[in-house]
Amino acid sequence: MMASDTAADVPDWEIEDGLPQYTDPFIQKYYDGREALIEQEKARRSDNSFRQSLTPLATTACAIVSRIRAEEHQTIWSDSHVENEPTSAVIHYPGMMFSLAKKRMERSKTYQIVRRMPKGALLHAHLDAMIDSDFLVDQVLATEGMVIQASQCLNSAEARRQASVTFQYSKFPDCTGSSIWSSDYTPGTLVAAVAAADSFPGGRDGFKAWIVSRSTITPQESLDHHHGIDAVWKKFGSCFTILGSMFRYEPIFRASLQRLFRQLRDDGLQWADFRMAFVAKYWREGQAGAEEGQEALFQAFGEELAKFQATEEGKGWWGCRFIWTTLRVYCKKEMVEHMKQCIAIKKAFPHLIAGYDVVGQEDLGRSLADLTPELFWFKKRCMEEGVSIPFFFHAGECLGDGDETDQNLFDAILLGTRRIGHGFSLYKHPLLIELVKQKKILIEACPISNEVLRLTSSIKSHPLPALLARGVSVALSNDDPAVLGVGKNGLTHDFWQALQGWENLGLEGLGSLAENSIRYAAFEPDQDGKEWIKDIKDGMYGEGIRAARMREWTTQWNEFCQWVIMEFAEYGSDGENA
């Protein structure tokens, strides 16, 4: 409601000119109608029912967070109020570009609150882009037998930027003294990683910084939006080759999983649906050659998951599964062979395979329409083999409007996807929005990823609020945190960006997004389409594991809200902080 003036405050000229006042009955009637219209629109939001179900305690906690957020907008995010910081050409504001905001956001009260929040399930994350490259380099240098090879000698800065570089295990690294950094190096020669690091210009620290720069999108690259999407995707794709070559040696793989599970649990997560492109070879410890299939990787993954769940830290970790992913650039024969591998692994490890997807840059890969014959073949073969592997498609991760890439959204829905990865361009399609709502399809939104990969310049211009306002179910995810330069696994950064960027969200909106993640997670046991939809509709009032976990999360949410009230009590009295 607008502020009002008393009769004594009204200037004479307003009275003389007959200017209406805020207190006039017809002006008040206008404002009443205005408020009613706003509330009518809010009732259509996808998070409206969650907001209506908030306890008084949760409502108080959400109000406290709103006050802290407002205070930080005037302090942390106002350069004129920040003391003892070096002068910068960057103008700070809430919801600014992630790479520029990261250091400052991590010092805020709202960041600490969001980090403490129970976040449910991580539904869209590529496992081979979740292990930080600096950790992997340390593991490589500490692991006996790890070697490096390159497609050319790395004797110049340009060569070190452009050459193909990979790691692997070898019983017989080159010990002749030939340096990978000299013109004498023969392309493809295996050089001990430790020797290469020690002889790098700048020593081990320089070597580590170089590998990190080759396997992540740097802050500057994330800001260079004028270079376009194709350019950043070229760098993005190259990162996976280096990361995967370090990650897939058994001792490093196992150590990385334990670290990852701890990080996700520490961030308030309890489940993950991982995606992974099973392309790179997996190496068993001490073996001279790589495994032909993926069975050993899944065996190790299952063992490490059980090992973590048996620890004190892992008691609250419900588990994780894989959405098998195939590269969309594959030809028909490659696609079918990869699908056969997926079915074979599903039969061998039914508890670890939750679904199927195709991945890679949508603009340059094959569209779902083009892949339709192979996808129908896959469903038929699954039925013949007696396995259930539903679709969880990437779609609409693009800027197009009506082109073949944008139309992947149509095919994803027609082919029966249970969730849509990204769905960035969905807001342009009013009919598809209604279908997504009718068919109970959730959007796996990845705001930081969309920004770094140049679909949007900042959280402020992200289209997700348009979907929330129109009743579309959404959960937030982190996509590829190790490649995107996030620096930490979990969802705190994406949740925080959403909280700061969108005025209509608030802590209660974040709570709804977290609850959605559990409602739509691919828990065991496998469900057919009807069972899946019924489970989603029933929510916490249903039966089975999904309902039980939603109820468990609700208890955690209320405990978290109690913590907010106790920890930030000075923001709770009469709406004013002390």
C-alpha positions in Angstrom: 0.0 0.0 0.0 1.2 3.4 -0.9 2.1 6.0 1.8 -0.6 8.5 2.8 -0.5 12.2 3.7 -2.5 13.8 6.4 -4.5 16.9 5.6 -1.9 19.1 7.3 0.8 17.7 5.1 -0.9 18.4 1.8 0.5 21.4 0.0 -1.9 24.2 -0.9 -1.3 23.8 -4.6 -2.5 20.2 -4.5 -5.7 21.3 -2.8 -6.2 24.2 -5.3 -5.6 21.9 -8.3 -7.9 19.2 -6.9 -5.1 16.5 -6.9 -6.5 13.3 -5.4 -4.9 12.1 -2.1 -3.9 8.6 -1.1 -6.6 8.6 1.6 -9.4 9.4 -0.8 -11.9 6.4 -0.9 -11.7 5.9 -4.7 -7.9 5.9 -4.6 -8.0 3.4 -1.7 -10.4 1.3 -3.8 -7.9 1.3 -6.7 -5.1 0.1 -4.4 -7.4 -2.6 -3.0 -8.0 -3.8 -6.5 -4.4 -3.6 -7.4 -3.4 -5.8 -4.4 -6.2 -8.3 -5.3 -4.8 -8.6 -8.8 -1.3 -9.2 -7.6 -2.5 -11.9 -5.2 -4.6 -13.4 -8.0 -1.5 -13.8 -10.1 0.6 -15.1 -7.2 -2.0 -17.9 -6.7 -1.0 -19.2 -10.1 2.7 -19.7 -9.1 4.0 -23.2 -8.9 5.2 -22.5 -5.3 1.8 -21.1 -4.1 0.6 -24.3 -2.4 4.0 -24.6 -0.6 3.7 -21.0 0.6 0.1 -21.6 1.8 1.2 -24.6 3.9 4.0 -22.8 5.8 3.8 -23.1 9.5 3.9 -19.8 11.6 7.5 -20.7 12.5 8.5 -21.0 8.8 6.7 -17.8 7.9 8.7 -16.0 10.6 12.0 -17.4 9.3 11.2 -16.4 5.8 10.4 -12.9 6.9 13.7 -12.7 8.7 15.6 -13.8 5.6 13.8 -11.1 3.6 14.9 -8.4 6.1 18.5 -9.7 6.0 18.4 -9.7 2.2 17.1 -6.2 2.1 19.8 -5.0 4.5 22.5 -6.7 2.4 21.2 -5.0 -0.8 22.0 -1.7 0.9 25.3 -2.7 2.4 27.3 -5.6 0.9 25.9 -4.9 -2.6 26.3 -1.1 -2.4 29.9 -0.1 -3.0 29.4 3.2 -1.1 28.7 1.2 2.1 31.6 -1.3 1.8 34.7 -0.3 3.7 38.3 -1.7 3.6 38.0 -3.0 0.0 40.4 -2.0 -2.8 39.0 0.3 -5.4 37.5 -1.7 -8.3 36.2 -0.9 -11.7 33.4 -3.4 -11.0 30.1 -1.9 -9.9 28.4 -4.3 -7.4 24.7 -5.0 -7.3 22.5 -7.9 -6.1 22.1 -10.6 -8.8 25.2 -9.5 -10.7 27.3 -11.9 -12.9 28.3 -14.9 -10.8 32.1 -14.8 -11.4 32.1 -11.2 -10.3 29.8 -11.7 -7.3 31.3 -15.0 -5.9 33.8 -13.7 -3.4 31.5 -11.1 -2.0 28.4 -13.4 -1.8 30.3 -16.0 0.2 30.8 -13.5 3.0 27.2 -12.6 3.3 24.7 -13.7 6.0 22.2 -14.9 3.3 24.9 -17.2 1.9 25.5 -18.8 5.3 21.7 -19.2 5.7 21.3 -20.8 2.3 24.3 -23.1 2.9 22.6 -24.4 6.1 19.3 -25.0 4.3 18.2 -28.6 3.6 18.2 -28.8 -0.2 16.8 -32.2 -1.0 18.1 -33.8 -4.2 20.5 -32.8 -6.9 18.7 -33.8 -10.1 21.0 -32.4 -12.9 24.7 -32.9 -12.5 27.4 -34.4 -14.7 29.6 -36.6 -12.6 32.6 -36.1 -14.8 32.4 -32.4 -14.3 32.0 -32.3 -10.5 35.5 -33.1 -9.3 37.6 -30.0 -9.0 40.6 -30.1 -11.2 43.0 -28.8 -8.5 42.0 -31.8 -6.3 42.5 -34.2 -9.3 45.9 -32.8 -10.1 47.0 -33.3 -6.5 45.7 -36.9 -6.7 47.5 -37.5 -10.0 50.8 -36.3 -8.5 50.4 -38.4 -5.4 49.4 -41.6 -7.3 52.2 -43.9 -8.5 52.2 -44.6 -12.2 50.2 -41.6 -13.5 51.5 -40.2 -16.7 50.8 -37.3 -19.1 50.8 -37.2 -22.9 50.2 -34.5 -25.4 49.4 -34.2 -29.1 52.5 -32.1 -29.7 55.5 -30.7 -27.8 54.4 -28.1 -25.2 57.3 -25.7 -25.7 55.3 -22.5 -26.0 52.4 -20.8 -24.4 50.3 -21.3 -27.5 51.0 -25.0 -27.6 50.1 -25.3 -24.0 46.8 -23.6 -24.8 45.9 -25.6 -27.9 47.3 -29.1 -27.6 45.3 -32.1 -26.7 46.5 -33.2 -23.2 45.4 -36.3 -21.3 46.5 -38.4 -18.3 46.4 -42.1 -17.6 48.0 -44.9 -15.6 51.1 -46.7 -17.0 53.5 -49.3 -15.7 56.1 -48.1 -18.1 56.3 -44.2 -18.3 59.1 -42.7 -20.4 62.1 -42.3 -18.2 64.6 -41.3 -20.9 64.7 -37.7 -19.8 62.8 -36.4 -22.8 60.8 -33.4 -21.6 57.2 -32.8 -22.7 58.1 -29.1 -22.6 60.9 -29.3 -25.2 60.9 -29.6 -28.9 62.5 -33.1 -28.6 59.2 -34.5 -27.3 57.5 -37.1 -29.5 53.7 -36.6 -29.6 51.9 -39.3 -27.7 54.8 -40.3 -25.5 53.9 -41.1 -21.9 55.8 -39.0 -19.5 55.6 -39.4 -15.7 53.3 -36.7 -14.4 55.6 -35.9 -11.4 58.5 -35.4 -13.8 56.4 -33.2 -16.0 55.1 -31.1 -13.1 58.6 -30.6 -11.6 60.1 -29.5 -15.0 57.2 -27.2 -15.9 58.1 -23.5 -16.3 57.1 -22.3 -12.8 57.3 -25.6 -11.1 54.5 -27.7 -9.6 52.4 -24.7 -8.7 52.6 -23.5 -12.3 51.8 -26.9 -13.6 48.7 -27.1 -11.4 47.6 -23.7 -12.5 48.0 -24.6 -16.1 45.9 -27.8 -15.8 43.2 -25.9 -13.9 43.1 -23.3 -16.7 42.8 -26.0 -19.3 40.0 -27.9 -17.5 37.8 -25.0 -16.3 36.1 -22.0 -17.8 38.1 -19.1 -16.4 36.4 -16.1 -14.9 37.4 -14.0 -17.9 36.0 -16.6 -20.3 32.7 -16.6 -18.4 32.5 -12.8 -18.9 33.3 -12.7 -22.6 29.7 -13.1 -23.8 30.4 -11.2 -27.0 32.4 -14.2 -28.3 29.1 -16.2 -28.4 27.9 -19.6 -27.4 29.9 -21.8 -29.8 33.2 -20.4 -28.6 32.6 -21.1 -24.9 31.2 -24.6 -25.7 34.4 -25.4 -27.6 36.3 -24.7 -24.4 33.7 -26.4 -22.3 33.9 -29.6 -24.3 37.7 -29.7 -24.1 37.6 -29.6 -20.3 35.9 -33.0 -20.1 38.7 -34.8 -21.9 41.3 -33.7 -19.3 39.1 -34.1 -16.3 37.9 -37.6 -17.4 41.5 -38.8 -18.0 42.4 -38.0 -14.4 39.2 -39.1 -12.8 38.9 -42.6 -14.3 41.8 -44.3 -12.7 40.4 -46.5 -9.9 42.3 -45.1 -6.9 41.6 -41.5 -7.9 38.0 -42.4 -8.9 37.3 -43.9 -5.5 38.9 -41.0 -3.5 37.0 -38.5 -5.6 33.7 -40.1 -4.9 34.2 -40.1 -1.1 35.1 -36.4 -1.3 32.1 -35.6 -3.5 29.6 -37.5 -1.3 30.9 -35.6 1.7 30.7 -32.2 0.0 27.1 -32.8 -1.2 26.0 -34.0 2.2 27.7 -31.0 3.9 25.7 -28.7 1.6 22.4 -30.0 2.8 21.8 -32.6 0.0 20.7 -36.1 0.5 20.3 -37.6 -3.0 21.8 -37.2 -6.5 20.7 -38.2 -10.0 24.1 -38.1 -11.8 24.5 -38.0 -15.5 27.7 -39.3 -17.1 28.8 -39.8 -20.7 30.4 -43.3 -20.6 32.9 -42.6 -23.3 36.3 -42.5 -21.7 38.0 -45.7 -20.6 38.1 -46.8 -17.0 41.4 -48.2 -15.6 41.6 -50.7 -12.7 44.3 -50.1 -10.2 47.7 -51.3 -11.5 46.4 -52.7 -14.7 48.4 -52.2 -17.9 45.3 -51.5 -20.1 41.9 -49.9 -19.7 38.7 -51.9 -19.3 36.7 -52.5 -22.4 33.3 -51.9 -20.8 31.9 -49.9 -17.9 31.2 -52.8 -15.5 34.2 -52.1 -13.3 33.4 -48.4 -12.9 29.8 -49.3 -11.8 31.2 -51.9 -9.4 33.5 -49.4 -7.8 30.8 -46.7 -7.7 28.4 -49.1 -5.9 31.1 -50.1 -3.4 32.1 -46.5 -2.6 28.4 -45.5 -2.2 27.9 -48.3 0.3 31.1 -47.4 2.1 30.1 -43.7 2.5 26.6 -44.6 3.7 28.1 -46.8 6.4 30.0 -43.9 7.9 28.7 -41.4 10.4 28.8 -38.6 7.8 26.9 -40.7 5.3 23.9 -41.7 7.6 21.7 -39.0 6.1 22.8 -39.7 2.5 19.9 -41.5 0.8 22.0 -42.4 -2.2 22.4 -41.7 -5.9 21.8 -43.2 -9.3 22.9 -42.6 -12.9 21.0 -41.2 -15.9 23.0 -42.8 -18.7 24.0 -40.3 -21.3 25.0 -40.7 -24.9 26.7 -37.9 -26.9 24.2 -36.4 -29.4 26.9 -36.1 -32.0 27.1 -39.9 -32.4 26.1 -41.5 -35.7 23.3 -44.1 -35.8 25.6 -47.1 -35.3 27.5 -45.4 -32.5 24.2 -44.4 -30.8 22.8 -47.9 -31.0 26.0 -49.5 -29.6 26.0 -47.1 -26.7 22.3 -47.8 -26.0 23.1 -51.5 -25.9 25.8 -50.8 -23.3 23.2 -48.9 -21.3 20.8 -51.8 -21.3 23.5 -54.3 -20.4 24.6 -52.2 -17.4 21.0 -51.7 -16.3 20.6 -55.5 -16.2 23.9 -55.9 -14.2 23.3 -52.9 -11.9 19.6 -52.2 -11.9 19.8 -50.2 -8.7 22.3 -47.7 -10.3 20.7 -46.9 -13.6 17.6 -44.6 -13.4 17.2 -43.3 -16.9 18.6 -42.3 -20.3 19.5 -39.0 -21.9 21.5 -37.5 -24.8 24.0 -34.7 -24.1 26.3 -32.2 -25.8 25.7 -28.8 -27.3 22.2 -28.9 -28.7 22.9 -26.4 -31.5 25.7 -28.5 -33.0 24.5 -32.0 -32.2 21.7 -34.2 -33.6 18.2 -33.1 -32.6 15.8 -35.3 -30.8 13.7 -35.4 -34.0 16.7 -36.8 -35.9 17.3 -39.3 -33.1 13.7 -40.5 -33.0 14.3 -43.8 -34.8 17.1 -44.8 -32.4 15.1 -43.7 -29.4 12.1 -45.8 -30.5 14.4 -48.7 -31.0 15.8 -48.2 -27.5 12.4 -48.4 -25.9 11.5 -51.5 -27.9 14.8 -53.2 -26.9 14.2 -52.3 -23.2 10.8 -54.0 -23.3 12.3 -57.1 -24.9 15.1 -57.2 -22.3 12.6 -56.7 -19.5 14.1 -53.4 -18.1 12.6 -50.0 -17.5 14.9 -47.0 -18.5 12.8 -43.8 -18.8 13.9 -40.7 -20.6 15.2 -37.6 -18.8 16.1 -35.4 -21.8 18.1 -32.2 -22.1 16.0 -29.8 -24.2 15.8 -26.1 -24.8 19.3 -25.3 -23.7 19.5 -22.7 -26.4 18.7 -19.2 -27.5 16.8 -20.2 -30.7 13.1 -19.5 -31.3 11.4 -22.0 -33.6 14.6 -23.5 -34.9 15.5 -27.2 -34.8 17.3 -26.9 -31.5 14.4 -25.0 -29.8 12.0 -27.7 -31.1 13.8 -30.4 -29.1 11.3 -29.3 -26.4 8.4 -30.6 -28.5 10.1 -34.0 -29.0 11.2 -34.3 -25.4 7.5 -34.0 -24.3 6.2 -36.2 -27.1 8.8 -38.9 -26.3 7.6 -39.0 -22.7 10.5 -37.4 -20.8 9.9 -37.3 -17.0 12.0 -34.2 -16.5 13.6 -31.6 -18.9 17.2 -30.6 -18.4 17.5 -26.8 -18.6 14.4 -26.0 -20.6 15.8 -22.5 -21.0 13.7 -21.7 -24.1 10.5 -23.1 -22.7 9.1 -19.7 -21.7 8.6 -18.9 -25.4 6.1 -21.8 -25.8 2.7 -21.2 -24.1 1.3 -24.5 -25.4 4.3 -26.5 -24.2 4.1 -24.8 -20.8 0.6 -26.1 -20.4 1.6 -29.6 -21.5 4.5 -29.7 -19.1 2.1 -28.8 -16.3 -0.5 -31.4 -17.3 2.1 -34.2 -17.7 3.8 -33.3 -14.4 7.2 -32.7 -16.1 9.8 -30.9 -13.9 12.3 -28.5 -15.3 15.9 -29.0 -14.0 17.1 -25.4 -14.0 20.8 -24.6 -13.8 21.1 -20.8 -13.6 24.8 -20.4 -13.1 25.5 -22.8 -15.9 23.2 -20.9 -18.2 25.1 -17.7 -17.4 28.6 -19.1 -17.8 27.7 -20.8 -21.0 26.3 -17.5 -22.3 22.6 -18.1 -22.5 22.0 -15.2 -20.1 24.1 -12.4 -18.9 23.1 -12.7 -15.2 20.5 -14.2 -12.9 18.4 -11.0 -13.3 17.7 -11.8 -17.0 17.2 -15.6 -16.6 13.7 -16.7 -17.8 13.0 -19.1 -14.9 10.8 -16.6 -13.0 8.4 -16.6 -16.0 8.0 -20.4 -15.6 7.5 -20.2 -11.9 4.9 -17.5 -12.3 3.0 -19.7 -14.9 2.9 -22.7 -12.6 5.7 -24.9 -13.9 7.4 -27.2 -11.5 11.1 -26.5 -11.2 14.2 -27.7 -9.2 17.6 -26.0 -9.1 20.7 -27.9 -10.1 24.4 -27.1 -10.6 25.2 -28.9 -13.8 29.0 -28.9 -14.1 30.4 -27.0 -11.1 34.1 -28.1 -11.5 34.2 -26.8 -15.1 32.1 -23.7 -14.5 34.5 -22.4 -11.8 32.0 -22.7 -8.9 34.8 -24.0 -6.6 32.4 -26.0 -4.4 30.1 -28.9 -4.9 26.5 -28.5 -3.9 23.6 -26.1 -4.6 24.3 -23.1 -2.3 25.6 -20.9 -5.1 22.7 -21.5 -7.4 20.2 -21.1 -4.5 21.8 -17.9 -3.4 21.8 -16.4 -6.9 18.1 -17.2 -7.2 17.4 -15.7 -3.8 19.2 -12.4 -4.6 18.1 -12.1 -8.2 14.3 -12.7 -8.0 12.2 -10.5 -5.7 9.2 -12.9 -5.9 11.1 -16.0 -4.6 12.3 -15.5 -1.1 13.3 -18.3 1.3 9.8 -19.8 0.9 10.4 -20.1 -2.8 13.7 -21.8 -2.3 11.9 -24.2 0.1 9.4 -25.1 -2.7 12.3 -25.7 -5.2 14.0 -28.1 -2.7 10.8 -29.9 -2.0 10.2 -30.3 -5.8 13.6 -32.0 -6.1 12.6 -34.8 -3.8 9.1 -35.1 -5.4 10.8 -35.7 -8.8 13.9 -37.6 -7.8 14.5 -41.0 -9.5 14.4 -43.1 -6.4 14.3 -46.8 -6.4 12.4 -48.9 -7.0 11.8 -48.2 -10.7 8.3 -47.1 -11.6 6.2 -47.2 -14.7 4.7 -44.0 -16.0 1.4 -44.3 -14.1 3.1 -45.1 -10.8 5.6 -42.2 -11.3 2.7 -39.7 -11.9 0.7 -41.0 -9.0 3.7 -40.7 -6.7 4.3 -37.1 -7.7 0.7 -36.1 -7.3 0.4 -37.8 -3.8 3.6 -36.2 -2.5 4.2 -36.6 1.2 0.7 -37.9 1.6 1.4 -41.0 -0.5 3.0 -44.3 0.3 6.5 -45.5 -0.3 9.9 -44.1 -0.3 9.2 -40.8 -2.0 6.5 -39.8 0.4 8.6 -40.8 3.4 11.5 -38.7 2.2 9.3 -35.7 1.6 8.1 -36.0 5.1 11.6 -36.3 6.4 12.7 -33.2 4.5 9.7 -31.3 5.8 10.9 -32.0 9.4 14.4 -30.8 8.4 12.9 -27.7 6.8 11.0 -26.8 10.0 14.2 -27.4 12.1 16.1 -25.2 9.8 13.5 -22.4 10.1 13.8 -22.7 13.9 17.6 -22.3 13.5 17.1 -19.1 11.4 14.8 -17.6 14.0 17.3 -18.4 16.9 20.5 -17.5 15.0 19.1 -14.1 13.7 16.7 -13.2 16.4 17.7 -9.5 16.2 15.9 -9.4 12.8 12.7 -10.9 14.2 11.1 -8.2 16.4 8.6 -5.9 14.7 10.3 -6.3 11.4 13.4 -4.4 12.5 16.9 -5.5 13.2 18.4 -4.3 16.4 
